[in-house]
């Protein structure tokens, strides 16, 4: 099983360049169509890496913890559509996403669960093949999902956690600090292309995208604070 690293991501950009270009155009159009009711959370690189990992790994079941207005949801659903297989289970306390996700993306592949995940663990799918986390960003919630949700995910499963590296380091007592401490304890490597934390990786991918004709931004934020890793053995 390949590590999620810069080399893998670069290969995936080359392999899926054509369908990724199409999805980028679709997401631009989606953003225009939802102006005034959409606040995108993912920046371009982390959204594209999410799409690429889903295309390559072809999971049958994806879990998204935190949807907000549906920007990440539509990236994930686009990957499942392009794979021709897979189901997304999304969880959030608010239901803004429900009115934003296009019917043609949702139908037959999306289940939205509204409510506090801490009170509804019984609704978590048992066969998660990719876990996407972008919910409450405090240390208390991170400690909860590390102890209650992560043990339900099989070793080797791709996982991403958003809002870790807005700066060179994760802020103390935040979700990011708690998750990074857990990764160190478990000896688990992670990838980030955060512009502040990993400027060389960020620049390398920006140059590759330009080379592949993918240089035009979908949105104008460039922080990319997400981390990517594979679930370690317990």
Backbone as CSV, one residue per row, in Angstrom:
resi,resn,N_x,N_y,N_z,CA_x,CA_y,CA_z,C_x,C_y,C_z
1,UNK,0.838,-1.187,0.000,0.000,0.000,0.000,0.884,1.251,0.000
2,UNK,0.651,2.127,-0.975,1.491,3.314,-1.123,1.220,4.337,-0.025
3,UNK,2.295,4.968,0.449,2.135,6.089,1.356,1.489,7.253,0.602
4,UNK,0.728,8.052,1.319,0.190,9.285,0.735,1.275,10.340,0.872
5,UNK,2.013,10.544,-0.206,3.119,11.505,-0.181,3.116,12.319,-1.467
6,UNK,4.067,13.220,-1.572,4.096,14.133,-2.713,4.310,13.392,-4.023
7,UNK,5.093,12.331,-3.991,5.344,11.553,-5.195,4.057,10.913,-5.713
8,UNK,3.299,10.312,-4.813,2.027,9.708,-5.209,1.082,10.755,-5.770
9,UNK,0.956,11.869,-5.089,0.024,12.906,-5.529,0.417,13.434,-6.908
10,UNK,1.704,13.627,-7.137,2.147,14.075,-8.451,1.768,13.083,-9.542
11,UNK,1.952,11.798,-9.256,1.562,10.761,-10.228,0.067,10.808,-10.508
12,UNK,-0.724,11.033,-9.471,-2.179,11.066,-9.646,-2.614,12.281,-10.458
13,UNK,-1.961,13.406,-10.268,-2.277,14.575,-11.094,-2.069,14.247,-12.566
14,UNK,-0.997,13.565,-12.884,-0.733,13.227,-14.284,-1.736,12.187,-14.800
15,UNK,-2.058,11.213,-13.975,-2.919,10.108,-14.404,-4.357,10.569,-14.630
16,UNK,-4.840,11.460,-13.783,-6.248,11.865,-13.846,-6.404,13.309,-14.314
17,UNK,-5.435,13.787,-15.042,-5.439,15.193,-15.450,-6.726,15.583,-16.186
18,UNK,-7.165,14.775,-17.145,-8.323,15.136,-17.969,-9.620,15.176,-17.169
19,UNK,-9.980,14.120,-16.414,-11.214,14.232,-15.628,-11.134,15.296,-14.540
20,UNK,-9.943,15.510,-13.974,-9.801,16.560,-12.966,-10.077,17.931,-13.579
21,UNK,-9.582,18.175,-14.781,-9.835,19.454,-15.447,-11.336,19.682,-15.620
22,UNK,-12.060,18.627,-15.970,-13.510,18.735,-16.156,-14.206,19.060,-14.833
23,UNK,-13.798,18.404,-13.760,-14.417,18.661,-12.456,-14.102,20.067,-11.974
24,UNK,-12.890,20.536,-12.222,-12.539,21.914,-11.848,-13.485,22.915,-12.545
25,UNK,-13.759,22.689,-13.815,-14.687,23.564,-14.533,-16.092,23.475,-13.925
26,UNK,-16.511,22.249,-13.593,-17.829,22.064,-12.984,-17.918,22.776,-11.636
27,UNK,-16.851,22.704,-10.856,-16.873,23.335,-9.541,-16.884,24.864,-9.648
28,UNK,-16.206,25.396,-10.655,-16.288,26.844,-10.894,-17.739,27.254,-11.179
29,UNK,-18.376,26.475,-12.035,-19.766,26.774,-12.388,-20.676,26.614,-11.174
30,UNK,-20.421,25.600,-10.372,-21.197,25.366,-9.152,-21.042,26.533,-8.184
31,UNK,-19.830,27.038,-8.059,-19.570,28.159,-7.162,-20.325,29.414,-7.632
32,UNK,-20.325,29.636,-8.949,-21.073,30.779,-9.478,-22.574,30.617,-9.235
33,UNK,-23.069,29.387,-9.420,-24.504,29.131,-9.288,-24.992,29.245,-7.848
34,UNK,-24.094,29.055,-6.893,-24.487,29.098,-5.483,-23.989,30.367,-4.792
35,UNK,-23.639,31.372,-5.551,-23.158,32.634,-4.974,-24.177,33.175,-3.981
36,UNK,-23.688,33.535,-2.804,-24.553,34.053,-1.769,-25.004,33.019,-0.771
37,UNK,-24.891,31.744,-1.135,-25.261,30.691,-0.179,-24.173,29.618,-0.045
38,UNK,-23.005,29.879,-0.610,-21.894,28.934,-0.556,-20.663,29.642,-0.007
39,UNK,-20.101,29.074,1.057,-18.804,29.516,1.565,-17.862,28.324,1.467
40,UNK,-17.055,28.250,0.415,-16.183,27.090,0.235,-15.177,26.976,1.385
41,UNK,-14.929,25.758,1.824,-13.977,25.533,2.902,-12.638,25.013,2.383
42,UNK,-12.662,24.155,1.388,-11.413,23.598,0.864,-10.773,24.540,-0.142
43,UNK,-9.458,24.664,-0.056,-8.703,25.361,-1.085,-8.430,24.400,-2.239
44,UNK,-7.886,24.910,-3.336,-7.809,24.104,-4.559,-6.977,22.838,-4.419
45,UNK,-5.768,22.949,-3.876,-4.904,21.768,-3.821,-5.518,20.673,-2.965
46,UNK,-6.030,21.017,-1.801,-6.568,19.982,-0.914,-7.866,19.388,-1.486
47,UNK,-8.657,20.190,-2.186,-9.847,19.652,-2.846,-9.454,18.688,-3.959
48,UNK,-8.462,19.079,-4.739,-8.031,18.231,-5.854,-7.369,16.949,-5.359
49,UNK,-6.574,17.034,-4.312,-5.949,15.824,-3.769,-7.016,14.873,-3.241
50,UNK,-8.045,15.409,-2.609,-9.155,14.579,-2.151,-9.779,13.844,-3.327
51,UNK,-10.064,14.578,-4.391,-10.636,13.956,-5.603,-9.715,12.871,-6.150
52,UNK,-8.437,13.166,-6.241,-7.479,12.228,-6.838,-7.341,10.952,-6.006
53,UNK,-7.294,11.082,-4.698,-7.194,9.889,-3.847,-8.444,9.022,-3.982
54,UNK,-9.595,9.665,-4.070,-10.830,8.901,-4.243,-10.868,8.200,-5.594
55,UNK,-10.394,8.855,-6.639,-10.348,8.216,-7.952,-9.432,7.003,-7.932
56,UNK,-8.274,7.143,-7.296,-7.295,6.066,-7.303,-7.710,4.893,-6.423
57,UNK,-8.255,5.177,-5.251,-8.563,4.106,-4.295,-9.939,3.489,-4.493
58,UNK,-10.834,4.193,-5.171,-12.158,3.690,-5.521,-12.892,3.081,-4.321
59,UNK,-13.056,3.820,-3.242,-13.753,3.268,-2.071,-15.237,3.063,-2.348
60,UNK,-15.802,2.043,-1.753,-17.239,1.809,-1.875,-18.034,2.683,-0.913
61,UNK,-17.398,3.056,0.204,-18.078,3.875,1.206,-17.152,4.982,1.676
62,UNK,-17.621,6.214,1.601,-16.878,7.380,2.072,-17.685,8.016,3.195
63,UNK,-16.977,8.443,4.248,-17.635,9.190,5.324,-17.068,10.590,5.374
64,UNK,-17.960,11.577,5.379,-17.590,12.988,5.480,-18.142,13.524,6.789
65,UNK,-17.276,13.966,7.672,-17.693,14.522,8.952,-17.542,16.036,8.882
66,UNK,-18.658,16.729,8.647,-18.653,18.182,8.467,-18.855,18.534,7.009
67,UNK,-19.971,19.175,6.692,-20.302,19.507,5.299,-20.383,21.010,5.058
68,UNK,-20.845,21.753,6.048,-21.164,23.180,5.944,-22.045,23.423,4.722
69,UNK,-21.569,24.104,3.683,-22.419,24.423,2.540,-22.293,23.428,1.389
70,UNK,-21.389,22.465,1.486,-21.351,21.414,0.476,-20.214,21.465,-0.528
71,UNK,-19.226,22.328,-0.297,-18.119,22.407,-1.247,-17.330,21.105,-1.279
72,UNK,-16.938,20.604,-0.123,-16.218,19.328,-0.088,-17.124,18.188,-0.529
73,UNK,-18.395,18.267,-0.176,-19.351,17.216,-0.545,-19.406,17.027,-2.051
74,UNK,-19.449,18.127,-2.783,-19.559,18.010,-4.238,-18.260,17.523,-4.869
75,UNK,-17.120,17.879,-4.308,-15.861,17.315,-4.801,-15.841,15.799,-4.608
76,UNK,-16.261,15.355,-3.440,-16.273,13.912,-3.150,-17.253,13.191,-4.067
77,UNK,-18.456,13.736,-4.191,-19.466,13.091,-5.037,-19.033,13.065,-6.501
78,UNK,-18.320,14.078,-6.942,-17.819,14.086,-8.329,-16.847,12.930,-8.554
79,UNK,-16.011,12.658,-7.564,-15.073,11.536,-7.688,-15.824,10.207,-7.736
80,UNK,-16.840,10.048,-6.898,-17.610,8.797,-6.903,-18.364,8.636,-8.219
81,UNK,-18.905,9.721,-8.720,-19.567,9.672,-10.035,-18.589,9.235,-11.107
82,UNK,-17.403,9.825,-11.119,-16.425,9.495,-12.150,-15.890,8.083,-11.987
83,UNK,-15.895,7.563,-10.758,-15.515,6.165,-10.540,-16.599,5.206,-11.012
84,UNK,-17.838,5.688,-11.056,-18.954,4.820,-11.416,-19.394,3.925,-10.280
85,UNK,-18.944,4.218,-9.058,-19.294,3.384,-7.909,-19.003,4.154,-6.634
86,UNK,-19.644,3.743,-5.548,-19.363,4.344,-4.245,-20.511,5.170,-3.700
87,UNK,-20.580,5.227,-2.373,-21.619,5.955,-1.654,-20.975,6.854,-0.617
88,UNK,-21.498,8.065,-0.472,-21.018,9.024,0.521,-22.036,9.171,1.638
89,UNK,-21.562,9.032,2.883,-22.366,9.319,4.070,-21.796,10.585,4.710
90,UNK,-22.597,11.660,4.722,-22.163,12.949,5.253,-22.895,13.240,6.559
91,UNK,-22.155,13.800,7.526,-22.703,14.091,8.845,-22.441,15.551,9.194
92,UNK,-23.476,16.243,9.662,-23.297,17.613,10.150,-24.470,17.980,11.044
93,UNK,-24.231,18.937,11.920,-25.291,19.430,12.789,-26.261,20.291,12.005
94,UNK,-25.758,21.086,11.057,-26.602,21.957,10.239,-26.847,21.319,8.879
95,UNK,-27.918,21.766,8.208,-28.301,21.131,6.939,-28.193,22.074,5.745
96,UNK,-27.287,23.059,5.811,-27.113,23.981,4.672,-26.816,23.220,3.384
97,UNK,-26.109,22.120,3.529,-25.668,21.351,2.369,-26.836,20.795,1.564
98,UNK,-27.944,20.508,2.238,-29.038,19.776,1.592,-29.603,20.515,0.389
99,UNK,-29.635,21.835,0.444,-30.207,22.603,-0.662,-29.179,22.996,-1.711
100,UNK,-27.913,22.686,-1.469,-26.862,23.109,-2.401,-26.374,22.006,-3.330
101,UNK,-26.338,20.778,-2.858,-25.773,19.697,-3.668,-26.687,19.394,-4.852
102,UNK,-26.164,19.434,-6.080,-26.994,19.160,-7.253,-27.600,17.760,-7.217
103,UNK,-28.831,17.675,-7.620,-29.553,16.398,-7.585,-28.833,15.327,-8.388
104,UNK,-28.267,15.722,-9.518,-27.620,14.722,-10.380,-26.370,14.139,-9.737
105,UNK,-25.738,14.869,-8.823,-24.600,14.322,-8.089,-25.047,13.472,-6.911
106,UNK,-26.125,13.893,-6.263,-26.565,13.247,-5.028,-27.291,11.928,-5.268
107,UNK,-28.109,11.882,-6.302,-29.044,10.773,-6.471,-28.334,9.429,-6.595
108,UNK,-28.681,8.528,-5.695,-28.151,7.172,-5.740,-26.794,6.993,-5.110
109,UNK,-26.164,8.088,-4.654,-24.816,7.933,-4.091,-24.584,8.755,-2.818
110,UNK,-25.625,9.472,-2.313,-25.393,10.351,-1.162,-26.445,10.161,-0.089
111,UNK,-25.980,10.050,1.171,-26.853,10.001,2.340,-26.392,11.081,3.319
112,UNK,-27.281,12.019,3.627,-26.957,13.071,4.577,-27.608,12.767,5.924
113,UNK,-26.799,12.817,6.981,-27.268,12.533,8.329,-27.118,13.808,9.162
114,UNK,-28.234,14.401,9.553,-28.163,15.621,10.350,-28.219,15.279,11.837
115,UNK,-27.373,15.960,12.607,-27.355,15.747,14.044,-25.935,15.674,14.563
116,UNK,-25.812,15.568,15.865,-24.516,15.481,16.522,-23.982,14.061,16.403
117,UNK,-22.873,13.897,15.715,-22.294,12.572,15.497,-22.025,11.854,16.808
118,UNK,-21.756,12.607,17.864,-21.468,12.003,19.159,-22.679,11.290,19.751
119,UNK,-23.855,11.629,19.246,-25.087,11.009,19.717,-25.662,10.023,18.708
120,UNK,-24.936,9.798,17.612,-25.481,8.941,16.551,-24.411,8.059,15.911
121,UNK,-23.506,7.551,16.724,-22.450,6.688,16.180,-23.006,5.441,15.510
122,UNK,-24.225,5.061,15.889,-24.833,3.867,15.283,-25.112,4.069,13.801
123,UNK,-25.116,5.336,13.328,-25.368,5.601,11.908,-24.095,5.624,11.074
124,UNK,-22.952,5.507,11.719,-21.679,5.493,10.998,-21.558,4.180,10.227
125,UNK,-21.251,4.227,8.945,-21.113,2.981,8.173,-19.973,2.120,8.696
126,UNK,-20.113,0.825,8.513,-19.139,-0.115,9.073,-17.966,-0.387,8.141
127,UNK,-18.047,0.056,6.914,-17.024,-0.303,5.921,-16.408,0.944,5.293
128,UNK,-16.026,1.921,6.102,-15.494,3.182,5.589,-14.209,2.942,4.796
129,UNK,-14.200,3.417,3.551,-13.023,3.268,2.706,-12.244,4.555,2.522
130,UNK,-12.792,5.658,3.019,-12.111,6.966,3.003,-12.831,7.823,4.031
131,UNK,-12.061,8.451,4.919,-12.643,9.288,5.965,-12.170,10.722,5.786
132,UNK,-13.141,11.636,5.700,-12.874,13.061,5.500,-13.411,13.804,6.712
133,UNK,-12.543,14.553,7.416,-12.933,15.213,8.662,-12.761,16.724,8.532
134,UNK,-13.868,17.450,8.652,-13.829,18.922,8.630,-15.008,19.433,9.441
135,UNK,-14.942,19.224,10.756,-16.052,19.587,11.627,-15.555,20.574,12.688
136,UNK,-15.941,20.366,13.948,-15.490,21.251,15.023,-13.972,21.146,15.165
137,UNK,-13.293,22.266,15.302,-11.831,22.273,15.266,-11.201,22.490,16.641
138,UNK,-11.876,22.024,17.676,-11.310,22.152,19.017,-10.733,20.819,19.480
139,UNK,-9.838,20.900,20.444,-9.158,19.716,20.926,-10.086,18.697,21.548
140,UNK,-11.125,19.157,22.221,-12.066,18.224,22.867,-12.746,17.331,21.850
141,UNK,-13.218,17.923,20.755,-13.879,17.107,19.731,-12.883,16.158,19.073
142,UNK,-11.667,16.623,18.846,-10.648,15.748,18.250,-10.373,14.548,19.148
143,UNK,-10.270,14.775,20.447,-10.043,13.649,21.362,-11.209,12.679,21.319
144,UNK,-12.416,13.215,21.137,-13.581,12.331,21.032,-13.481,11.441,19.798
145,UNK,-13.228,12.033,18.631,-13.249,11.171,17.434,-12.035,10.269,17.348
146,UNK,-10.924,10.662,17.958,-9.773,9.756,17.992,-10.085,8.497,18.791
147,UNK,-10.853,8.643,19.851,-11.153,7.492,20.707,-12.399,6.729,20.283
148,UNK,-13.371,7.425,19.658,-14.650,6.780,19.364,-14.876,6.457,17.890
149,UNK,-14.408,7.325,17.000,-14.645,7.117,15.567,-13.485,6.406,14.887
150,UNK,-12.263,6.857,15.131,-11.120,6.274,14.429,-10.990,4.767,14.618
151,UNK,-11.284,4.199,15.789,-11.188,2.747,15.915,-12.152,1.976,15.018
152,UNK,-13.157,2.645,14.464,-14.096,1.989,13.564,-13.587,1.934,12.119
153,UNK,-12.428,2.571,11.875,-11.885,2.671,10.512,-10.701,1.719,10.374
154,UNK,-10.699,0.939,9.311,-9.681,-0.097,9.132,-8.304,0.506,8.885
155,UNK,-7.245,-0.150,9.385,-5.873,0.303,9.096,-5.649,0.413,7.590
156,UNK,-4.905,1.435,7.191,-4.604,1.656,5.781,-5.589,2.549,5.063
157,UNK,-6.726,2.830,5.695,-7.745,3.673,5.068,-7.254,5.115,4.940
158,UNK,-7.403,5.750,3.780,-7.034,7.168,3.657,-7.913,8.048,4.545
159,UNK,-7.270,8.986,5.230,-7.963,9.912,6.125,-7.441,11.317,5.845
160,UNK,-8.323,12.295,5.911,-7.879,13.690,5.819,-8.543,14.488,6.928
161,UNK,-7.791,15.437,7.476,-8.297,16.330,8.524,-7.998,17.757,8.102
162,UNK,-9.016,18.588,8.093,-8.869,19.958,7.606,-8.445,20.916,8.719
163,UNK,-8.003,22.097,8.326,-7.711,23.214,9.231,-6.647,22.899,10.266
164,UNK,-5.584,22.217,9.851,-4.487,21.904,10.767,-3.377,22.947,10.667
165,UNK,-2.899,23.206,9.441,-1.737,24.068,9.253,-2.086,25.374,8.548
166,UNK,-2.792,26.266,9.238,-2.982,27.609,8.691,-1.690,28.418,8.805
167,UNK,-0.860,28.058,9.755,0.456,28.656,9.911,1.516,27.570,9.834
168,UNK,2.713,27.901,10.253,3.785,26.907,10.216,3.559,25.783,11.216
169,UNK,2.807,26.075,12.274,2.522,25.073,13.299,1.035,25.115,13.640
170,UNK,0.523,23.987,14.103,-0.854,23.976,14.600,-0.898,24.709,15.936
171,UNK,-1.951,25.468,16.144,-2.077,26.211,17.386,-2.300,25.270,18.566
172,UNK,-1.760,25.596,19.736,-1.948,24.742,20.919,-3.435,24.556,21.244
173,UNK,-3.766,23.364,21.734,-5.104,23.020,22.229,-6.158,22.909,21.126
174,UNK,-5.749,23.015,19.883,-6.699,22.883,18.783,-6.795,21.427,18.339
175,UNK,-7.781,21.167,17.479,-7.921,19.856,16.857,-6.616,19.424,16.200
176,UNK,-6.006,20.352,15.446,-4.777,20.009,14.733,-3.680,19.559,15.668
177,UNK,-3.492,20.265,16.778,-2.449,19.892,17.735,-2.711,18.516,18.312
178,UNK,-3.973,18.209,18.616,-4.320,16.904,19.182,-4.080,15.789,18.166
179,UNK,-4.495,16.005,16.930,-4.325,14.968,15.903,-2.846,14.759,15.583
180,UNK,-2.088,15.828,15.486,-0.656,15.684,15.205,0.057,14.935,16.335
181,UNK,-0.325,15.199,17.575,0.250,14.470,18.698,-0.073,12.986,18.595
182,UNK,-1.295,12.668,18.218,-1.702,11.264,18.032,-0.917,10.615,16.898
183,UNK,-0.716,11.325,15.803,0.064,10.782,14.690,1.501,10.477,15.127
184,UNK,2.082,11.365,15.921,3.435,11.109,16.416,3.464,9.873,17.316
185,UNK,2.487,9.745,18.180,2.460,8.596,19.096,2.308,7.276,18.347
186,UNK,1.567,7.313,17.248,1.336,6.082,16.485,2.373,5.872,15.385
187,UNK,3.327,6.783,15.259,4.368,6.649,14.246,3.842,6.757,12.836
188,UNK,2.844,7.623,12.632,2.159,7.737,11.342,2.595,8.998,10.606
189,UNK,3.080,8.830,9.388,3.452,9.976,8.559,2.208,10.629,7.971
190,UNK,2.322,11.904,7.665,1.216,12.588,7.009,1.772,13.500,5.920
191,UNK,0.889,13.854,5.000,1.217,14.811,3.937,0.434,16.086,4.168
192,UNK,1.087,17.220,4.020,0.394,18.486,3.896,1.042,19.279,2.767
193,UNK,0.209,20.040,2.072,0.724,20.965,1.066,0.373,22.385,1.484
194,UNK,0.281,22.571,2.798,0.041,23.901,3.352,1.110,24.879,2.864
195,UNK,0.665,26.014,2.374,1.610,27.014,1.869,2.547,27.513,2.962
196,UNK,2.058,27.573,4.196,2.881,28.051,5.308,3.750,26.946,5.893
197,UNK,3.205,25.755,6.035,3.934,24.665,6.680,4.902,23.971,5.736
198,UNK,4.491,23.772,4.484,5.290,23.003,3.528,5.408,23.771,2.214
199,UNK,6.100,24.905,2.218,6.147,25.745,1.016,6.762,25.052,-0.195
200,UNK,7.746,24.165,0.030,8.368,23.478,-1.109,7.372,22.533,-1.781
201,UNK,6.593,21.803,-0.977,5.581,20.899,-1.541,4.486,21.684,-2.239
202,UNK,4.070,22.765,-1.620,3.054,23.632,-2.229,3.526,24.141,-3.590
203,UNK,4.749,24.636,-3.643,5.293,25.190,-4.888,5.437,24.108,-5.948
204,UNK,5.892,22.933,-5.545,6.070,21.837,-6.499,4.753,21.468,-7.169
205,UNK,3.677,21.402,-6.392,2.392,21.046,-6.990,1.824,22.188,-7.819
206,UNK,2.026,23.408,-7.388,1.562,24.537,-8.194,2.260,24.560,-9.554
207,UNK,3.554,24.250,-9.570,4.298,24.207,-10.830,3.838,23.040,-11.702
208,UNK,3.564,21.897,-11.077,3.079,20.748,-11.841,1.719,21.060,-12.449
209,UNK,0.845,21.674,-11.698,-0.474,22.019,-12.221,-0.354,22.980,-13.403
210,UNK,0.547,23.930,-13.302,0.763,24.855,-14.409,1.233,24.092,-15.654
211,UNK,2.148,23.160,-15.445,2.665,22.337,-16.544,1.556,21.522,-17.201
212,UNK,0.585,21.078,-16.398,-0.500,20.238,-16.901,-1.681,21.053,-17.426
213,UNK,-1.554,22.366,-17.424,-2.640,23.205,-17.897,-3.751,23.374,-16.883
214,UNK,-3.423,23.205,-15.597,-4.404,23.313,-14.523,-4.094,24.511,-13.616
215,UNK,-3.422,25.499,-14.146,-2.951,26.594,-13.320,-4.011,27.601,-12.919
216,UNK,-5.071,27.725,-13.707,-6.106,28.706,-13.377,-6.824,28.279,-12.100
217,UNK,-6.903,29.142,-11.097,-7.527,28.736,-9.834,-9.030,28.535,-9.968
218,UNK,-9.550,27.641,-9.145,-10.994,27.484,-9.025,-11.519,28.510,-8.037
219,UNK,-10.812,28.680,-6.932,-11.103,29.733,-5.963,-9.794,30.387,-5.559
220,UNK,-9.867,31.498,-4.852,-8.675,32.325,-4.706,-7.935,32.162,-3.382
221,UNK,-8.294,31.203,-2.542,-7.540,30.991,-1.310,-6.433,29.977,-1.545
222,UNK,-5.295,30.155,-0.878,-4.138,29.302,-1.152,-3.516,28.717,0.113
223,UNK,-4.243,28.683,1.219,-3.651,28.209,2.473,-3.466,26.686,2.489
224,UNK,-4.498,25.935,2.069,-4.422,24.466,1.990,-3.954,23.828,3.301
225,UNK,-4.690,24.021,4.403,-4.219,23.559,5.710,-4.464,22.088,6.025
226,UNK,-5.014,21.324,5.095,-5.388,19.932,5.367,-4.168,19.025,5.496
227,UNK,-4.334,17.934,6.280,-3.340,16.860,6.310,-3.986,15.575,5.815
228,UNK,-3.172,14.719,5.206,-3.615,13.439,4.653,-2.726,12.338,5.231
229,UNK,-3.323,11.198,5.580,-2.551,10.070,6.092,-3.367,8.802,5.950
230,UNK,-2.730,7.685,6.196,-3.449,6.403,6.241,-3.652,5.987,7.689
231,UNK,-4.809,5.439,7.975,-5.121,5.028,9.338,-4.097,3.977,9.790
232,UNK,-3.435,4.231,10.917,-2.447,3.258,11.411,-3.129,2.049,12.075
233,UNK,-2.356,1.038,12.315,-2.865,-0.100,13.082,-3.057,0.339,14.524
234,UNK,-4.097,-0.168,15.143,-4.396,0.231,16.519,-3.420,-0.430,17.501
